[in-house]
Amino acid sequence: MGTFKIEGGIQLKGEITPQGAKNEALQILCAVLLTPEKVTITNIPDIIDVNKLIKLLGNLGVKIEKLAHGAYTFQADEVNLAYLESEGFKEEGKSLRGSIMIVGPLLARFGKGYIPKPGGDKIGRRRLDTHFEGFINLGAKFRYNREDYFYGVEADRLKGTYMLLDEASVTGTANIIMAAVLAEGKTTIYNAACEPYLQQLCKMLNSMGAKITGVGSNLIEIEGVEKLGGCEHRILPDMIEIGSWIGLAAMTRSEITIKNVSWDNLGVIPNTFRKLGITLERRGDDIYIPAHEDGYEIQNYIDGSILTIADAPWPGFTPDLLSIVLVVATQARGSVLVHQKMFESRLFFVDRLIDMGAKIILCDPHRATVIGHDFKSQLKGIMMSSPDIRAGISLLIAALSAKGTSTIQNIDQIDRGYERIDERLLALGAKITRED
C-alpha cells in the first residue's frame, strides 16, 4: 500500500481541469456489451476502478484499442460467456462494485448474466435488490449461490413491463435500462434515478438506436428494439472531483480556476458550497475561486436556525460530496449539521479530523455537527489511513490545510477515484510526495 506525505499550510494557485466522471464511465463502459459494433469513448478517467472494469471487459473477450489518453474503442463481437463462470471472474468481479452493471447488458443480449457479490467502498450496506427485482420484472429467473456469494439471472427473451422502483438507485436504474432497451415491448420505470450521468447513458443508448424517452425525469419509458449499433461518446467532467477542488481551494485559501466544468450539469453543487460562505464565480464554463483571505461564513436558515446539508437523489445534493462539505466546515465561521442519509459508515472518518483538532460532534452514524474554527486554530498534521475514496480525498484536503506534516496510508483508495492526484496538486504548488 502506498502513502502520501504532505506538508500543509501552503497556499496554492493555478488552473485545474477535472477528469472524466468515474460514475458515468462505469455505466458507459458496461453498455458496450449491448452491441457487436465498435464503440468509441473519450474522456475516460485513468483511475483504478475504471481500469479494473476495462480489464474485466477484455477478459470477457471485448476487443479494446487505446487511441490516446482517455480515448478507447471497444468491440464486443466475440464475447466469451464461459468466462462468467470461471474462478478468475469470481475474483475479479467482486473487487469492483461497478461490475454489477455488466449484468443488464449481458442478460439483454445473451440471455444470461452472472456476478459475484461486488466489493467497493466500506461505507455501509449497498444492497442489490433494485437491480435484480428489475430483471425479474422483465421476465428473468434469479438464482443465488450462498456458498460463494454468486448471483445469476437468465431469460430466453426479456419482456417490457411497468415497474415502480423501491429506491431511486443510480446503478440499479442504469442496469435496468440497459436490460430493457433490447426487451420485447414497452418498459416504464417510475422512481427512476435521473442524475446527469444516467442521462448521458440514455443519450448514448439512443445514439446506438435505442428508444428511450423521459430522460432527465424520474419516469423513463423504453420501447425495446431488436439490436443496437456502434457510436461515439464523450464522458462528462467529474462533478465529485469539481466539488473536491472547490473544497480544496477554500480550505487552503487558494486562488484556483477549475476549467471546463459543464456548469449546466452541476445542479445544486455550486449553491451548496455558497451556503458554506465560499465565493464562486462563473467565467464561461469555468469556476473561479478567489483566495479566501478573510475566511468564509456558513449561512443560517432565514429563521436563524443552524444550516443542515443532507444528501438526496438528484437533483438533490450528492452523497459523494458530504465528506468534502464536512471537512470544509471545520475552518468556517459558524456551525453546520451534516446529515448522511444513504450510508451508515461514511462519517466514521471524522475521528481522524478530531485528532487533527477539528471540532466535530458525531451525533450518530448518519449525522455530525461541525463547529468551525474560522482559521483561528489550524488543524495539525498527523498519520492517518484512507478508509474509502471520498473520505480519503477529504483527509487529503485537511492535510493540505494543516500545520506540519501529515502521512496518509492506504492511498489506493484515493487512486480508485482520482487521477494522478499528487501530480496535479504539485502543479498547483502543493508539497506532496508519494511513497510506494
CORNORVEN-V503048 format. One record per residue. RES is the residue in one letter. PHI is phi in degrees with one decimal (none if undefined). PSI is psi in whole degrees, 0 to 359 (NA if undefined). D_LAST is the distance of its C-alpha to the last C-alpha in Angstrom with 1 decimal. Layout:
{{RES:PHI:PSI:D_LAST} {RES:PHI:PSI:D_LAST}}
//
This chain:
{{M:none:137:6.5} {G:-85.2:168:4.2} {T:-135.5:154:6.4} {F:-108.4:138:8.8} {K:-113.1:126:11.1} {I:-126.2:129:14.5} {E:-96.2:114:17.7} {G:-91.1:182:20.4} {G:77.5:20:24.1} {I:-110.7:130:24.0} {Q:-72.6:136:26.3} {L:-105.6:166:25.0} {K:-160.8:143:27.2} {G:141.8:194:27.5} {E:-114.6:147:27.6} {I:-138.9:138:25.2} {T:-108.2:124:26.0} {P:-66.9:150:25.0} {Q:-73.0:171:23.4} {G:-65.5:155:25.5} {A:-73.3:121:26.1} {K:-58.8:311:23.9} {N:-68.6:330:26.8} {E:-73.0:317:29.3} {A:-57.9:319:27.1} {L:-63.4:325:26.9} {Q:-74.4:312:30.7} {I:-61.4:319:31.5} {L:-63.8:323:29.5} {C:-67.7:330:31.3} {A:-67.6:342:34.6} {V:-65.1:341:34.4} {L:-72.2:350:35.5} {L:-81.1:350:38.9} {T:-140.0:148:40.2} {P:-83.3:354:40.4} {E:-88.0:167:40.5} {K:-75.8:136:37.7} {V:-122.8:129:35.8} {T:-108.9:127:33.9} {I:-125.9:132:31.3} {T:-120.5:165:29.8} {N:64.3:35:27.4} {I:-76.9:127:25.0} {P:-71.1:140:21.7} {D:-90.3:77:18.6} {I:-131.8:162:16.7} {I:-57.6:310:15.5} {D:-62.1:318:18.9} {V:-69.5:318:21.0} {N:-64.5:326:19.4} {K:-62.8:319:19.8} {L:-68.5:321:23.4} {I:-61.4:318:24.0} {K:-63.4:319:22.8} {L:-62.4:318:25.2} {L:-62.1:320:28.0} {G:-61.4:319:27.5} {N:-68.1:336:27.8} {L:-78.5:353:30.9} {G:103.6:3:32.4} {V:-70.7:132:32.0} {K:-81.7:124:32.1} {I:-122.6:132:29.3} {E:-129.7:125:29.3} {K:-86.3:121:26.9} {L:-90.2:322:29.2} {A:-167.9:181:26.9} {H:-59.9:120:23.9} {G:79.5:4:24.6} {A:-123.2:126:27.8} {Y:-139.3:156:28.6} {T:-112.6:146:31.8} {F:-130.5:137:32.2} {Q:-139.4:114:35.3} {A:-101.9:58:35.9} {D:-95.6:352:39.1} {E:-139.0:63:38.2} {V:-72.7:133:36.3} {N:-94.7:90:35.7} {L:-66.8:336:36.9} {A:-62.9:333:36.6} {Y:-61.5:332:32.8} {L:-63.1:338:33.3} {E:-108.9:15:34.5} {S:-88.7:159:31.9} {E:-65.7:326:29.4} {G:-60.7:318:26.7} {F:-66.7:322:27.7} {K:-62.2:323:27.9} {E:-74.2:315:24.3} {E:-69.1:317:23.1} {G:-66.6:325:25.5} {K:-77.4:351:24.7} {S:-86.2:356:21.0} {L:-139.5:119:22.2} {R:-64.8:325:25.0} {G:-62.6:344:26.1} {S:-63.9:341:27.2} {I:-58.3:333:30.4} {M:-81.4:2:31.8} {I:-80.5:344:32.3} {V:-67.2:314:35.1} {G:-58.5:308:37.6} {P:-61.4:318:37.6} {L:-64.2:318:37.7} {L:-62.9:317:40.6} {A:-66.4:318:42.5} {R:-90.8:325:42.3} {F:-115.3:355:42.3} {G:84.7:4:43.8} {K:-158.6:148:40.9} {G:-150.0:136:37.4} {Y:-128.1:153:35.1} {I:-159.3:137:31.8} {P:-73.9:159:30.0} {K:-56.6:116:29.5} {P:-77.1:155:26.6} {G:-96.4:226:23.6} {G:115.7:209:21.6} {D:-66.5:146:21.4} {K:-92.7:72:22.7} {I:-119.7:16:25.2} {G:115.1:183:28.4} {R:-67.2:136:30.8} {R:-134.7:87:30.8} {R:-73.8:160:33.8} {L:-111.6:9:34.8} {D:-56.3:318:38.5} {T:-58.9:318:39.2} {H:-58.5:304:37.8} {F:-75.4:329:39.8} {E:-64.4:324:42.9} {G:-63.9:315:43.0} {F:-63.1:319:42.8} {I:-62.9:319:45.6} {N:-61.0:330:47.7} {L:-82.6:359:47.5} {G:107.9:7:48.9} {A:-82.1:152:45.9} {K:-96.8:134:46.0} {F:-107.0:140:43.1} {R:-141.5:153:41.8} {Y:-142.6:122:39.1} {N:-93.3:106:38.0} {R:-69.3:336:37.2} {E:-68.5:317:36.0} {D:-118.9:21:32.9} {Y:51.2:55:32.8} {F:-119.2:124:33.8} {Y:-100.0:149:35.8} {G:-148.9:146:38.3} {V:-135.3:143:40.9} {E:-142.3:147:43.7} {A:-162.6:141:46.7} {D:-68.3:315:49.1} {R:-154.8:126:49.4} {L:-73.7:149:48.2} {K:-125.7:133:50.9} {G:-61.4:151:50.7} {T:-159.7:176:51.5} {Y:-96.5:137:51.3} {M:-144.1:143:48.6} {L:-110.9:111:47.8} {L:-69.7:142:44.1} {D:-75.5:342:43.6} {E:-150.9:152:40.6} {A:-83.2:64:39.5} {S:-72.9:129:36.3} {V:-67.9:307:34.5} {T:-68.4:326:32.9} {G:-64.6:314:36.1} {T:-61.4:316:38.3} {A:-60.5:315:36.3} {N:-63.3:317:36.5} {I:-67.8:319:40.2} {I:-61.2:315:41.0} {M:-65.3:331:39.3} {A:-74.9:321:41.4} {A:-76.0:337:44.6} {V:-63.7:335:44.7} {L:-107.3:9:45.9} {A:-78.4:161:48.0} {E:-82.4:124:51.8} {G:90.5:199:53.5} {K:-102.6:134:52.4} {T:-115.1:133:49.5} {T:-118.9:125:49.5} {I:-116.4:115:46.5} {Y:-106.1:151:47.3} {N:63.1:35:44.8} {A:-75.1:150:42.3} {A:-68.1:153:39.1} {C:-138.5:26:39.6} {E:-54.6:153:36.2} {P:-53.1:325:35.9} {Y:-70.3:328:33.3} {L:-71.2:323:35.9} {Q:-60.7:320:38.5} {Q:-61.4:317:36.4} {L:-59.9:315:36.3} {C:-64.2:319:40.1} {K:-63.3:320:40.7} {M:-63.5:314:38.7} {L:-63.0:320:40.7} {N:-63.5:323:43.9} {S:-68.8:340:43.1} {M:-87.9:355:42.8} {G:114.3:1:46.2} {A:-71.4:163:45.7} {K:-123.6:86:48.3} {I:-115.5:128:46.5} {T:-122.8:164:48.3} {G:83.6:15:47.6} {V:-61.6:129:44.2} {G:97.2:353:42.9} {S:-112.4:178:45.2} {N:-96.0:12:44.9} {L:-124.9:102:47.6} {I:-103.6:134:46.4} {E:-121.5:136:49.0} {I:-132.3:123:48.2} {E:-95.0:118:50.8} {G:-63.8:146:49.5} {V:-122.5:165:49.6} {E:-74.0:323:49.8} {K:-156.3:162:46.8} {L:-119.3:154:44.2} {G:-109.5:187:43.4} {G:-79.0:174:40.5} {C:-166.8:175:39.5} {E:-119.7:139:37.2} {H:-145.1:139:35.1} {R:-114.3:130:32.9} {I:-79.0:141:30.6} {L:-66.9:159:31.1} {P:-64.8:153:28.6} {D:-79.5:111:26.6} {M:-66.3:332:28.7} {I:-70.4:320:26.0} {E:-67.7:323:23.7} {I:-59.9:314:26.9} {G:-62.2:326:27.6} {S:-65.4:319:24.1} {W:-68.0:326:24.7} {I:-61.7:312:28.1} {G:-61.9:319:26.8} {L:-60.6:314:24.2} {A:-60.3:316:27.2} {A:-66.5:313:29.4} {M:-65.8:327:27.1} {T:-98.0:5:26.1} {R:49.9:52:29.7} {S:-110.6:151:28.6} {E:-94.7:109:30.7} {I:-133.9:140:29.0} {T:-111.9:125:30.5} {I:-99.8:119:29.2} {K:-88.8:145:30.5} {N:49.2:64:32.3} {V:-93.0:354:31.8} {S:57.0:62:34.8} {W:-46.9:317:36.6} {D:-65.2:346:39.1} {N:-105.2:9:36.4} {L:-89.7:346:34.9} {G:58.1:230:37.8} {V:-86.0:1:37.8} {I:-57.9:308:34.3} {P:-58.4:316:35.6} {N:-68.9:331:38.5} {T:-65.9:318:36.4} {F:-68.5:328:34.3} {R:-63.7:326:37.6} {K:-63.7:335:38.9} {L:-82.1:359:36.2} {G:95.2:6:37.7} {I:-83.8:131:35.2} {T:-84.3:125:37.0} {L:-126.1:137:36.3} {E:-121.0:135:38.2} {R:-88.7:121:38.7} {R:-123.8:94:38.9} {G:66.5:240:39.7} {D:-106.4:18:36.9} {D:-106.0:159:34.4} {I:-111.0:125:33.7} {Y:-107.5:126:34.1} {I:-116.1:114:32.9} {P:-74.6:163:34.4} {A:-66.4:123:33.0} {H:-87.1:71:34.3} {E:-60.6:326:35.5} {D:-96.1:14:37.9} {G:79.3:197:35.6} {Y:-149.7:145:36.5} {E:-117.3:128:39.0} {I:-70.4:133:38.9} {Q:-76.3:144:42.1} {N:-93.2:169:44.2} {Y:-69.0:165:46.4} {I:-63.8:339:49.9} {D:-89.7:5:51.4} {G:90.7:357:49.0} {S:-77.1:161:47.0} {I:-66.0:140:43.2} {L:-66.3:136:41.1} {T:-116.4:129:39.4} {I:-114.5:119:36.7} {A:-128.9:155:36.3} {D:-84.4:156:34.9} {A:-161.7:156:37.4} {P:-57.3:151:37.6} {W:-54.4:136:37.9} {P:-89.2:21:39.5} {G:-71.2:182:38.4} {F:-79.0:132:35.1} {T:-67.6:136:32.0} {P:-63.6:336:30.3} {D:-67.7:346:26.9} {L:-105.3:0:27.6} {L:-65.8:326:29.0} {S:-63.5:323:25.8} {I:-66.7:315:25.7} {V:-56.8:317:29.4} {L:-62.3:314:28.9} {V:-70.1:324:26.3} {V:-63.7:324:28.5} {A:-67.0:340:31.5} {T:-64.0:339:30.2} {Q:-115.3:13:31.2} {A:-82.1:168:34.3} {R:-90.3:121:37.9} {G:109.3:188:39.3} {S:-131.1:158:38.1} {V:-148.2:146:37.2} {L:-101.0:121:37.1} {V:-100.1:124:34.2} {H:-119.2:105:35.3} {Q:-94.7:100:32.8} {K:-82.1:329:35.3} {M:-84.9:326:33.5} {F:-128.7:130:30.7} {E:-84.6:356:31.2} {S:-117.2:4:27.7} {R:-75.8:340:26.2} {L:-93.2:0:27.3} {F:-71.2:352:25.9} {F:-76.2:354:22.9} {V:-65.5:341:25.6} {D:-61.9:329:25.3} {R:-67.1:319:22.1} {L:-66.1:323:24.2} {I:-64.0:320:27.0} {D:-62.1:332:24.9} {M:-81.1:352:24.2} {G:110.4:6:28.0} {A:-72.6:151:28.9} {K:-100.8:98:32.4} {I:-134.3:133:32.0} {I:-109.7:113:34.3} {L:-82.4:103:33.1} {C:-70.3:319:36.5} {D:-166.4:182:35.5} {P:-59.9:343:32.7} {H:-109.1:347:33.8} {R:-134.0:140:34.8} {A:-140.3:136:33.6} {T:-101.6:130:35.5} {V:-114.6:127:33.8} {I:-106.5:113:35.7} {G:-71.8:149:34.4} {H:-85.5:344:34.0} {D:55.3:34:35.4} {F:61.5:10:32.8} {K:-78.3:337:35.1} {S:-132.2:110:32.4} {Q:-77.0:143:28.8} {L:-62.5:155:26.0} {K:-115.3:146:23.9} {G:-68.2:140:20.2} {I:-142.6:177:18.8} {M:-94.5:133:15.8} {M:-151.1:175:15.7} {S:-130.1:144:14.3} {S:-86.1:116:14.9} {P:-82.1:331:17.6} {D:-156.5:177:18.4} {I:-59.4:306:18.1} {R:-74.1:322:20.9} {A:-64.1:323:20.3} {G:-60.9:313:16.7} {I:-69.3:328:18.0} {S:-65.9:317:20.8} {L:-66.1:326:18.7} {L:-65.1:318:16.8} {I:-62.7:317:20.3} {A:-60.7:318:21.5} {A:-64.9:322:18.8} {L:-67.8:335:19.7} {S:-94.2:347:23.3} {A:-79.9:162:22.9} {K:-84.8:129:24.0} {G:94.3:196:21.4} {T:-105.9:134:17.7} {S:-116.2:149:15.9} {T:-121.7:127:12.5} {I:-114.8:119:11.8} {Q:-94.7:170:10.0} {N:59.5:43:10.1} {I:-75.3:357:9.6} {D:-56.5:328:10.2} {Q:-61.5:319:13.7} {I:-68.8:318:13.8} {D:-64.3:339:12.7} {R:-62.9:332:15.5} {G:-123.2:350:18.0} {Y:-129.3:124:16.9} {E:-81.8:123:16.4} {R:44.1:48:14.1} {I:-60.9:322:14.8} {D:-69.3:319:12.9} {E:-63.5:320:14.8} {R:-71.8:326:18.0} {L:-69.4:321:17.8} {L:-58.7:323:17.4} {A:-66.1:338:20.5} {L:-89.8:355:22.4} {G:104.8:7:21.7} {A:-72.9:156:19.0} {K:-108.8:97:16.8} {I:-142.4:136:13.3} {T:-128.1:145:10.0} {R:-103.0:130:6.5} {E:-123.2:120:3.8} {D:-94.8:NA:0.0}}
//
